[in-house]
Amino acid sequence: MTLAAQIPLDLGHRAAMGCEDFLVAPSNAEAVAWLDRWPSWPAPALTLYGPDGCGKTHLGHVWRARSHAPIALGEALDQIDPHALLARANAVVVEDADRVAGAPAREEALFHLYNLARDSGGHLLLLSRRPPSRWRMKLADLRSRIKAAPAVGWRRRTTPCSPPCWSSCSPTGSCGRAWTSSPTC
């Protein structure tokens, strides 16, 4: 065998979506704090928004584990009975919630889901790439409800993690603290 040849190793893959797998950093600390406040949110819904890969889905899975909420896709919301979604846990995670905007049937489905959650003391965690103020919803009643609910975006880091902070942050050298110190866990 030559040095250029490599033997592929099947090391497997484990999804790491648990509470202990999430690293709290300045960019996501506010979102984590809001999830820690559940079920004492001031509205039936909370929107977490940010770019792809920032951790919204991971936090959705953490909250799902805590609340026992099912996960629904915004694109398919009009194909699911809102009563059935809320029946199990009185809570729902809506992934890609911004994709509801502009589709009348999806907007109406989210409107009914929001109202059912409100009327039953339930909660919706809406995950989105954009803040609700930039969703182009046609249904005025839905728009007003979503805009009145808290929305938290990921903050951009202004400076990269540099060697001096490595020793003062975490053993992995990232600028954050392990979620395990959070009441959510």
ZIMO-V47858 format. One line per field, one symbol per residue. ss: DSSP state (a for helix, b for strand, c for the rest). phi: phi as a letter, one per 40 degrees, with the letter a starting at -180 (. if undefined). A space follows every 50 residues. Layout:
ss = ???
phi = ???
//
This chain:
ss = ccccccccccccccccccaaacbbbcccaaaaaaaaacccccccbbbbbc cccccaaaaaaaaaaaaccbbbbaaaaaaccaaaaaacccbbbbbcaaaa cccaaaaaaaaaaaaaaaaaccbbbbbbcccaaacccccaaaaaaaaacb bbbcccccccccaaaacccccccccbbbaaacccc
phi = .ccccbccbccgabcbbcdcccbcbdcbccccccccccccccacbbbbbi cdgchdcccdcccdcccgccbbcdcbdcbbccccccccbfaacbcfcccc dgbdccccccdccdcccdcbgcabbcbacbcdcbcccccdccdccccccc bbbcccccbccbdccdcccbdcgccabccdcccdc
//
